[in-house]
Amino acid sequence: MGKNLTVFFTGLFLALGIAAAGGAVCYGLIAGKQANRTVSVRGLAEREVDADLAVWPLKFTVAADDLTSLNEAVKRDSAIVEAYLAKNNVGKADIVKQSINVDDEAQRMYANSTPRPYRYIGEVTFLIRSVNIEAVKAADRNLRDLIAQGVLLSNNYGASQAQFLFNGLNDIKPDMIAEATVNARAAADQFAKDSGSRVGRIKTATQGLFSITDVNEAMPEKKIVRVVNTVEYFLTD
């Protein structure tokens, strides 16, 4: 009888131990599953800003049959351009570089029936960098005044367009990152509400790249700055 009781209790304790172990494993699986419940969301921050720097390669062309005459033409038209820029409030301090590229047309091949143009063709570039955005816009808009004074503007218009840049990104970065994170949390809260959960701590967070684009083609001096942050949150019951 005593031996049978010993066997009975030994079996009972073993069964209870297995059951307890099984319960612990089950709890561990449930807890692990809950710990892996996450939601990944994106938060957008967007600002409209004004350009703070204009870069303008103003180009014009001169032609002559000898280099002396070409040099005189460069001086004459350069003086006209400088006066035009000054009239539009773009001063000499804004002209950071003046360069000239000369082609010798005598080195080109022409058909016998095609007369050779002027021997020397010079393209002059005034590189303008100015924080006076409105002045550069006005000068770029009224280029017909230069044409009326005999200045032959370069026909490579795309390379001669004024570009308007925004250099104040570092000043607005912190606020925009914070705004994007707040918007990401709002999206996570909505997901959690829809699923009957609550948002927990952050699991991972990735800051996106900042982009700067024109508001539209007609307003290149107005910029849109955007950043999208990706945040993954834990979810709890």
Secondary structure, DSSP 8 states (H G I E B T S, - for coil): -HHHHHHHHHHHHHHHHHHHHHHHHHHHHHHHHHHT-EEEEEEEEEEEEE--EEEEEEEEEEEESSHHHHHHHHHHHHHHHHHHHHHTT--GGGEEEEEEEEEEGGGS---TTS----SEEEEEEEEEEES-HHHHHHHHHTTHHHHHTT-EE-S-HHHH--EEE---HHHHHHHHHHHHHHHHHHHHHHHHHHTT-EEEEEEEEEE---EEEES-TT-TTEEEEEEEEEEEEEEE-
